[in-house]
Amino acid sequence: MLKSVNTLRSLGARTFGQQIALQRSYAKKSTGDGAHTFAIDSKKAYAFHVPHNYQGELGQPSGEVALNKQECLDLYRMMSLIRRFELVSDQQYKQRNIRGFCHLYSGQEAICVGMEKAITRQDAIITAYRDHGYQLCRGGSTESTMGELIGRANGCSKGKGGSMHMYLAESNFYGGNGIVGAQVPVGAGLAFALQYYAKVVNKTDLKNVSFSCYGDGAANQGQVFEAFNMAKLWNLPSIFVCENNKYGMGTSVQRSSGSTEYYKRGDYIPGIRVDAMDIFAVIDACRWAKEHAIKNGPLVMEMETYRYYGHSMSDPGVTYRSKDEIQEVRKHRDPIIRFKDRIVSAGLVTEDELKALDQDVKKEVDEAVEKTLASPLPDDSEIAKDILADEKYTCKGRTIYESYTN
């Protein structure tokens, strides 16, 4: 077995005292450009799966992330924006302005924000229906995202897709998918496209990867394992990300899965479990994952997180777990509070600066709702558009006598 793999397996060998000393030494480090190096307790933040016959260069995350003041403010603002956006989405749903399915991301913000920080817009992301945060992170405006939720013409998908069908092709964000697990093989296809165009068409070195995100409920879908197999056969730069928020629709992972160690589900594919309530760990792990996938092929990541709301708006979220459990996570593990505490303690930002950002975010979301409610519904002609790539076509309507020509 390679030396790097042996090193990985002995990662937890440091004593508690050595871990504390290491963390304190990192806490004092600052780079020349005003950045601060934040230490990650790797023993707590990560766990690894190494296939028994693995021959590649696995390595491990660095265990630290350097950020300057502006980067900290940007990360905090985006997490705060997603949290506020979801709160207002909940309110708009209850006011019956948002109809149909709606799945909120509150509690899981560190995943999409940390992932976006670690990669570039040339990397592809595809996810399931809990997708509002990804749309915002990939560059979607607050107004166009809220517009899609409420079903207005200013929406990112022209108001025709709704909550589950966000989309931003110019930033390589491919949704927003309503079928459980169906986005995973598509994500493997995105990885194939990246590999093919780099090596065959453009004859350049591979530089980008795809992240296929899915939930713990989707982890048991057969097509997920089919995608694993194809990705391994072709050594695709495909990173499979299981966002384990502990509950499917009303069902805990212990009741739905024979094995809840989702990062080991790839079997012959290496895996890593990440404390996804810690944005530093997410950034560090995603940077390492991208580097690994480019050099060695697919990887399975399990982002261990927690959702505060129910599975969807039809799920109150408290019939299968206690309110005390939710409050305990909010109090001790909330990703925004944890990040805030560390960047304030490091002296990079002040409480007043973060409060100002919170107010700015509130104003932005409120204005997005106001503009969206003033926006018209999609025109009737839109019903026949965006179906085929052809410039001109005719499609049937609601009855055999009704048709639409684009």
C-alpha positions as CSV (number, residue, x, y, z in Angstrom):
1,M,0.0,0.0,0.0
2,L,1.2,3.5,-0.8
3,K,2.9,5.5,1.9
4,S,0.2,8.3,1.5
5,V,-2.5,5.8,2.2
6,N,-0.7,4.5,5.3
7,T,-0.3,8.1,6.4
8,L,-4.1,8.7,5.9
9,R,-5.0,5.6,7.9
10,S,-2.9,6.8,10.8
11,L,-4.3,10.3,10.8
12,G,-5.9,9.9,14.2
13,A,-2.7,8.9,15.8
14,R,-1.9,12.3,17.3
15,T,-2.5,12.7,21.0
16,F,-5.2,15.2,22.2
17,G,-2.4,17.5,23.5
18,Q,-0.7,17.5,20.1
19,Q,-4.0,18.4,18.4
20,I,-4.6,21.3,20.7
21,A,-1.0,22.6,20.3
22,L,-1.3,22.3,16.6
23,Q,-4.6,24.2,16.6
24,R,-3.1,27.0,18.7
25,S,-0.1,27.3,16.5
26,Y,-2.4,27.7,13.4
27,A,-4.6,30.2,15.2
28,K,-1.7,32.6,15.5
29,K,-0.7,32.3,11.8
30,S,-1.3,35.2,9.4
31,T,-0.1,35.5,5.8
32,G,1.6,38.4,4.3
33,D,-1.5,39.7,2.5
34,G,-3.5,40.1,5.7
35,A,-5.1,36.7,5.5
36,H,-5.6,34.5,8.5
37,T,-4.9,30.8,8.6
38,F,-7.8,28.9,10.3
39,A,-7.0,25.5,11.6
40,I,-9.2,22.5,11.1
41,D,-9.3,19.6,13.6
42,S,-8.9,17.0,10.9
43,K,-9.5,14.1,13.3
44,K,-13.0,15.4,14.0
45,A,-13.8,17.0,10.7
46,Y,-12.9,14.1,8.4
47,A,-13.1,10.3,8.0
48,F,-11.8,8.4,5.0
49,H,-12.7,5.3,3.0
50,V,-9.8,3.7,1.2
51,P,-10.7,0.8,-1.1
52,H,-8.8,-2.3,-0.1
53,N,-7.1,-2.6,-3.6
54,Y,-6.7,1.2,-4.1
55,Q,-3.5,2.0,-6.1
56,G,-3.8,5.8,-6.6
57,E,-2.3,8.7,-4.8
58,L,-5.0,9.6,-2.3
59,G,-3.4,12.2,0.0
60,Q,-5.6,14.2,2.4
61,P,-6.9,17.7,2.9
62,S,-4.4,20.2,4.2
63,G,-6.2,20.8,7.5
64,E,-6.2,24.6,7.2
65,V,-7.8,27.4,5.2
66,A,-6.4,30.9,4.8
67,L,-8.9,33.8,4.3
68,N,-8.5,37.5,4.3
69,K,-11.1,40.0,5.7
70,Q,-13.0,40.5,2.5
71,E,-13.3,36.8,1.9
72,C,-14.7,36.3,5.3
73,L,-17.2,39.0,4.8
74,D,-18.2,37.5,1.4
75,L,-18.7,34.0,2.8
76,Y,-20.7,35.3,5.8
77,R,-22.9,37.4,3.6
78,M,-23.7,34.6,1.3
79,M,-24.6,32.2,4.1
80,S,-26.7,34.9,5.7
81,L,-28.4,35.6,2.4
82,I,-29.4,32.0,1.9
83,R,-30.6,31.8,5.5
84,R,-32.7,34.9,5.1
85,F,-33.9,33.9,1.6
86,E,-35.2,30.6,2.9
87,L,-36.9,32.2,5.9
88,V,-38.8,34.6,3.6
89,S,-39.5,31.7,1.2
90,D,-41.2,29.9,4.1
91,Q,-43.3,33.1,4.7
92,Q,-44.2,33.5,1.1
93,Y,-45.3,29.9,0.9
94,K,-47.6,30.3,3.9
95,Q,-49.0,33.4,2.2
96,R,-49.8,31.2,-0.8
97,N,-47.6,33.2,-3.1
98,I,-45.3,30.2,-3.6
99,R,-47.2,27.1,-4.8
100,G,-46.3,23.4,-5.3
101,F,-43.2,21.8,-3.9
102,C,-40.6,23.8,-1.9
103,H,-37.6,22.4,-0.1
104,L,-35.6,24.8,2.2
105,Y,-31.9,24.7,2.8
106,S,-31.6,26.3,6.2
107,G,-28.9,24.7,8.3
108,Q,-27.0,23.4,5.2
109,E,-25.6,26.7,3.9
110,A,-21.9,25.8,4.6
111,I,-22.0,23.1,1.9
112,C,-22.9,25.2,-1.2
113,V,-21.0,28.3,0.0
114,G,-17.9,26.4,0.9
115,M,-18.0,24.3,-2.3
116,E,-18.3,27.5,-4.4
117,K,-15.4,29.0,-2.6
118,A,-13.2,26.0,-3.3
119,I,-13.9,25.7,-7.1
120,T,-14.5,27.9,-10.1
121,R,-17.4,28.6,-12.4
122,Q,-15.8,26.3,-15.0
123,D,-16.5,23.4,-12.7
124,A,-20.0,21.9,-13.0
125,I,-22.6,21.5,-10.3
126,I,-25.9,19.6,-10.4
127,T,-28.1,19.0,-7.4
128,A,-31.6,17.8,-6.4
129,Y,-34.6,19.9,-5.5
130,R,-33.2,21.6,-2.4
131,D,-31.4,24.0,-4.7
132,H,-32.1,27.7,-3.9
133,G,-28.7,28.1,-2.1
134,Y,-26.8,26.7,-5.1
135,Q,-28.6,29.1,-7.5
136,L,-27.5,32.1,-5.4
137,C,-24.0,30.8,-4.9
138,R,-23.5,30.2,-8.7
139,G,-24.4,33.9,-9.4
140,G,-28.2,33.9,-9.7
141,S,-29.7,37.1,-8.5
142,T,-31.9,37.2,-5.4
143,E,-34.8,38.6,-7.5
144,S,-34.6,36.0,-10.3
145,T,-34.4,33.2,-7.8
146,M,-37.4,34.5,-5.8
147,G,-39.1,35.1,-9.1
148,E,-38.8,31.5,-10.1
149,L,-40.1,30.4,-6.7
150,I,-43.2,32.6,-7.0
151,G,-43.6,31.7,-10.7
152,R,-43.2,35.1,-12.3
153,A,-41.7,36.1,-15.6
154,N,-38.6,37.5,-13.9
155,G,-37.7,34.0,-12.7
156,C,-34.4,32.4,-13.7
157,S,-36.4,29.7,-15.6
158,K,-39.0,32.3,-16.8
159,G,-41.3,31.3,-13.9
160,K,-42.0,27.9,-15.5
161,G,-39.9,25.7,-13.3
162,G,-40.5,26.7,-9.8
163,S,-38.6,25.8,-6.6
164,M,-37.2,22.5,-7.9
165,H,-35.9,23.7,-11.3
166,M,-33.3,26.5,-10.8
167,Y,-30.8,26.7,-13.6
168,L,-27.8,28.9,-14.6
169,A,-26.1,27.4,-17.6
170,E,-23.6,30.3,-17.9
171,S,-22.2,29.3,-14.5
172,N,-22.3,25.6,-15.2
173,F,-25.2,25.0,-12.8
174,Y,-27.5,22.4,-14.2
175,G,-30.3,22.4,-11.6
176,G,-32.5,21.7,-9.7
177,N,-33.9,18.2,-10.5
178,G,-37.2,16.9,-9.2
179,I,-36.7,13.2,-9.6
180,V,-35.0,11.6,-6.6
181,G,-31.4,10.6,-7.5
182,A,-31.9,11.3,-11.3
183,Q,-29.3,14.1,-11.3
184,V,-26.5,11.8,-10.2
185,P,-26.0,10.0,-13.6
186,V,-26.4,13.3,-15.3
187,G,-23.6,14.7,-13.1
188,A,-21.4,11.8,-14.2
189,G,-22.2,12.7,-17.8
190,L,-21.1,16.3,-17.1
191,A,-17.8,14.9,-15.9
192,F,-17.5,12.8,-19.1
193,A,-18.1,16.0,-21.1
194,L,-15.4,17.9,-19.2
195,Q,-13.0,15.0,-19.7
196,Y,-13.8,14.5,-23.4
197,Y,-13.6,18.2,-24.4
198,A,-10.3,18.7,-22.5
199,K,-8.5,15.6,-23.7
200,V,-10.1,14.7,-27.1
201,V,-11.4,18.0,-28.5
202,N,-9.1,20.6,-27.1
203,K,-6.2,18.3,-26.4
204,T,-5.4,20.1,-23.1
205,D,-4.9,19.0,-19.5
206,L,-8.0,18.3,-17.5
207,K,-8.7,21.3,-15.2
208,N,-12.3,20.9,-14.1
209,V,-14.6,18.5,-12.4
210,S,-18.3,18.0,-11.8
211,F,-20.0,17.9,-8.4
212,S,-23.2,15.7,-8.3
213,C,-25.1,16.5,-5.1
214,Y,-27.9,14.3,-3.7
215,G,-29.5,13.6,-0.3
216,D,-29.2,10.6,2.1
217,G,-32.7,9.5,0.8
218,A,-31.4,9.4,-2.8
219,A,-28.3,7.5,-1.7
220,N,-30.3,4.2,-1.9
221,Q,-31.4,4.7,-5.5
222,G,-30.0,2.2,-8.0
223,Q,-29.0,4.8,-10.6
224,V,-26.6,6.3,-8.1
225,F,-24.6,3.1,-8.0
226,E,-24.8,2.8,-11.8
227,A,-23.3,6.2,-12.0
228,F,-20.5,5.2,-9.5
229,N,-19.7,2.2,-11.8
230,M,-19.5,4.2,-15.0
231,A,-17.5,7.0,-13.4
232,K,-14.9,4.4,-12.1
233,L,-14.7,2.5,-15.4
234,W,-13.9,5.7,-17.3
235,N,-12.0,7.4,-14.4
236,L,-14.2,10.4,-14.7
237,P,-13.5,13.7,-12.8
238,S,-16.8,13.1,-10.9
239,I,-17.3,14.0,-7.3
240,F,-20.4,12.5,-5.8
241,V,-21.6,14.5,-2.8
242,C,-24.2,13.0,-0.4
243,E,-25.7,15.8,1.7
244,N,-26.6,13.7,4.8
245,N,-29.0,15.9,6.7
246,K,-30.0,13.0,8.9
247,Y,-33.6,12.7,7.6
248,G,-35.4,11.8,4.4
249,M,-39.1,12.6,4.2
250,G,-40.2,11.8,7.7
251,T,-37.6,9.0,8.1
252,S,-34.3,9.0,9.9
253,V,-31.3,7.6,8.1
254,Q,-31.1,4.7,10.6
255,R,-34.6,3.6,9.6
256,S,-34.0,3.9,5.8
257,S,-30.4,2.8,5.2
258,G,-28.7,-0.5,6.1
259,S,-25.4,1.5,6.2
260,T,-25.4,5.1,7.1
261,E,-21.7,5.6,6.3
262,Y,-22.5,7.1,2.9
263,Y,-18.9,8.0,2.1
264,K,-18.1,4.2,1.9
265,R,-21.0,3.5,-0.5
266,G,-18.6,3.8,-3.5
267,D,-16.9,0.6,-2.4
268,Y,-14.2,0.6,-5.1
269,I,-14.2,4.5,-5.1
270,P,-12.4,6.4,-2.3
271,G,-14.6,8.4,0.1
272,I,-14.4,11.2,2.7
273,R,-16.9,12.2,5.3
274,V,-16.8,15.9,6.2
275,D,-18.2,17.9,9.1
276,A,-20.3,20.1,6.8
277,M,-21.4,22.4,9.6
278,D,-17.9,23.8,9.5
279,I,-17.4,25.9,6.4
280,F,-13.6,25.7,6.8
281,A,-13.7,21.9,6.6
282,V,-16.0,22.1,3.5
283,I,-13.6,24.5,1.7
284,D,-10.6,22.4,2.5
285,A,-12.2,19.1,1.6
286,C,-13.6,20.4,-1.7
287,R,-10.3,21.8,-2.8
288,W,-8.7,18.4,-2.1
289,A,-11.5,16.6,-3.8
290,K,-11.2,18.6,-7.0
291,E,-7.4,18.0,-7.1
292,H,-7.9,14.3,-6.4
293,A,-10.6,13.9,-9.1
294,I,-8.5,15.5,-11.8
295,K,-5.6,13.3,-11.1
296,N,-7.2,10.0,-10.0
297,G,-10.9,9.9,-11.0
298,P,-14.1,9.7,-9.0
299,L,-14.6,10.4,-5.3
300,V,-17.6,10.0,-2.9
301,M,-18.1,12.8,-0.3
302,E,-20.5,12.6,2.6
303,M,-21.3,16.1,3.9
304,E,-22.7,15.5,7.4
305,T,-25.2,18.3,8.0
306,Y,-28.6,19.1,9.4
307,R,-31.8,20.7,8.1
308,Y,-33.9,22.9,10.3
309,Y,-37.1,22.8,8.4
310,G,-39.1,19.7,7.4
311,H,-38.3,17.8,4.2
312,S,-40.7,20.0,2.3
313,M,-43.4,22.5,3.2
314,S,-45.9,19.6,3.6
315,D,-43.6,18.2,6.4
316,P,-43.7,20.0,9.7
317,G,-40.4,18.4,10.6
318,V,-41.2,17.7,14.3
319,T,-43.3,14.5,14.2
320,Y,-40.2,12.3,13.9
321,R,-37.7,14.4,15.9
322,S,-38.0,16.6,18.9
323,K,-37.9,20.4,18.9
324,D,-35.2,20.0,21.5
325,E,-33.0,18.2,19.0
326,I,-33.4,21.0,16.5
327,Q,-32.6,23.6,19.1
328,E,-29.6,21.7,20.3
329,V,-28.1,21.8,16.8
330,R,-28.9,25.5,16.3
331,K,-27.3,26.3,19.6
332,H,-24.1,24.3,19.3
333,R,-23.4,23.4,15.6
334,D,-25.1,26.1,13.5
335,P,-22.7,26.8,10.5
336,I,-23.2,30.5,10.4
337,I,-22.7,31.0,14.2
338,R,-19.6,28.8,14.1
339,F,-18.1,30.8,11.3
340,K,-19.0,34.1,12.9
341,D,-17.4,33.1,16.2
342,R,-14.1,32.1,14.5
343,I,-13.7,35.2,12.2
344,V,-14.6,37.6,15.1
345,S,-12.2,35.8,17.5
346,A,-9.5,36.0,14.9
347,G,-9.9,39.8,14.8
348,L,-10.6,39.9,11.0
349,V,-14.1,41.3,11.4
350,T,-16.2,43.0,14.0
351,E,-19.7,42.2,15.3
352,D,-20.9,45.6,13.9
353,E,-19.7,44.8,10.4
354,L,-21.6,41.5,10.4
355,K,-24.7,43.2,11.8
356,A,-24.5,45.6,8.9
357,L,-24.3,42.8,6.5
358,D,-27.3,41.1,8.1
359,Q,-29.3,44.3,7.6
360,D,-28.1,44.6,4.0
361,V,-29.2,41.0,3.3
362,K,-32.6,41.6,4.8
363,K,-33.1,44.7,2.5
364,E,-32.0,42.8,-0.6
365,V,-34.4,39.9,0.0
366,D,-37.3,42.2,0.9
367,E,-36.7,44.2,-2.3
368,A,-36.5,40.9,-4.3
369,V,-40.0,39.9,-3.0
370,E,-41.4,43.3,-3.7
371,K,-40.1,43.4,-7.3
372,T,-41.2,39.8,-7.9
373,L,-44.8,40.4,-6.8
374,A,-44.9,43.3,-9.2
375,S,-43.6,41.2,-12.0
376,P,-46.2,39.7,-14.5
377,L,-47.0,36.0,-14.8
378,P,-45.3,34.3,-17.8
379,D,-47.0,35.0,-21.0
380,D,-49.3,32.3,-22.4
381,S,-47.0,31.9,-25.4
382,E,-44.3,30.6,-23.1
383,I,-46.1,27.3,-22.7
384,A,-44.8,26.1,-26.1
385,K,-41.2,27.5,-25.7
386,D,-38.1,25.8,-24.4
387,I,-39.3,22.3,-25.4
388,L,-37.3,21.5,-28.5
389,A,-34.0,23.0,-29.8
390,D,-35.6,23.5,-33.2
391,E,-36.4,27.2,-34.0
392,K,-39.9,26.3,-35.2
393,Y,-42.1,23.5,-34.0
394,T,-45.7,22.8,-33.1
395,C,-46.8,21.0,-30.0
396,K,-50.2,19.7,-28.7
397,G,-52.1,21.6,-26.0
398,R,-54.5,20.4,-23.4
399,T,-56.9,18.8,-25.9
400,I,-56.7,17.2,-29.4
401,Y,-58.0,20.4,-30.8
402,E,-55.5,22.7,-29.1
403,S,-52.0,23.2,-30.4
404,Y,-49.2,25.8,-30.1
405,T,-46.6,26.9,-32.6
406,N,-43.3,28.3,-31.4
